[in-house]
Amino acid sequence: MIFNKHNLFILNCLVGPKTEEREQHRIRLLSNRCACYLRERHAALALADTGILLSFHELSRFLESPTATTGKLIFRCLNAHLYLGLYDKVESLLKSHKFGVSLYGGENSLAIDTLEKELIRLKDEATIGRYDLQKIIYEQINNKSQMFIDLSHHHANYNRNDLFEIRLCQTEELNKKGYKHGSYGVYALKDLEPGTLLIVEQPFASIDNRVINEEYYHSINYWQIKSKIEYCTNDTLRLLNEIEKQLLIGNATWATFDKIKLMQPIRQWLAKNIINNIDQQQEHHDILSDLVDNYEKILAEKKQWRKPFLKQLPPPSPYIPWRILFETQQQNPYKSQSTHGWYPSSSMFNHSCLPNCLWYLIGDYLFIYVCSSNVRQGDELTISYCPLWISSINERTNQVRQYGIISCQCLLCLYDRSLINEYENELKKFINIRTLLQQKNISNLKRFNYLKDLQYHYEYLTKKKFHDRPIGFINEFI
């Protein structure tokens, strides 16, 4: 370490003589780091920093005499609880005398008013799935954050675990759907109605596609099999860099690793390499679950918690090879014109060209809801990785192969595949007529005749030739 003025200042804050100034510097130092953790969505680490400080009995006198630094620390502590979904804990802390003295009054009163208002909103989002979609869309369009920690732009995760479960696919399901061995799926625990909201998830990591106007390509020879070269867009590189940053920030916590360990390529890599060591390491280092109520325990175990990781038992997440991260990204369907991100829980939904669930992104929050009227208990819940309006089986197959799916076995694809030659020929005829209709330099009479031919051919496709197809020809209708 180079002992410049900044490092000497930090060292003095941590190990210098116990003075009131030193304690204020320590509060400021860890409070600012807490803010950085919150900005990067590592609320457990932020809570650990604030918990360490608030466990010191010597700090009680500082809490009784409020300062701007102490107020920020406690405000960020409450924000960390909110980010972790600990709403009841926040309510009890706001009512406690120790927190109340330092927060209410002065310049902190406006922040606390905002916090109490946002607490009500977040509880509604997390418990009953009540989201103000118009407000979220407005936030995305304007993209104006006036605070380093902008609680109004944070939204609660929503997960209906009472309606579905994530589990290993059974042998008969693997054979029927053509899934890889060891695949997981999402299954309904009861009959579900159309429009039922299942998941609202914030990303593990995301980027804003709107930042980049031009697309650059970078060749990455990420494995040495037959000198194969894979290409990815600049947005893909930016997202993978963001993922690596999240892994490095949270490398001392199992909470970070737990978020992504079930994603398919990562899960398979773990099964082949280090799965035997995971249970042993978790037994000794599963501490984050106790962060909320055991501040003094955190302080006592902090050295023991970090020591094994630094020497002999490094957490697995920072050491996931780039090839595995890249493969995981290749199988990631969640992207829009404005957002590209990783959503670990939602990645457990398998693909179907005839899905019973739909997904959409608002900002960087992912919403998944039921769209089918015949979802019964035990049915697998699926989404489509490709646009729903693609009628051509060949085009759909090419689309899903980029996600590692060799052949979709849904009812729609089985039907189209059984009549593939005749089916594709009829679609080509329809496309040719539509192309003629869209010509600019033709008479109105010709255009009218092409329109009649198009209408006739569409009715022939839907009512006669392929009337028993599971879904209509959406693209052709549009």
PyMOL commands that set and color helices and strands:
alter all, ss='L'
color gray80, all
select helices_A, chain A and resi 5-15+20-39+43-54+57-64+68-83+87-95+97-103+106-128+133-142+151-153+171-177+209-211+234-249+254-260+264-273+275-285+288-290+295-311+317-319+322-330+346-348+393-401+411-418+420-437+444-465+474-477
alter helices_A, ss='H'
color red, helices_A
select strands_A, chain A and resi 158-159+164-168+184-188+197-201+205-208+217-220+230-233+339-342+350-351+357-362+365-370+380-383
alter strands_A, ss='S'
color yellow, strands_A
deselect
rebuild
show_as cartoon
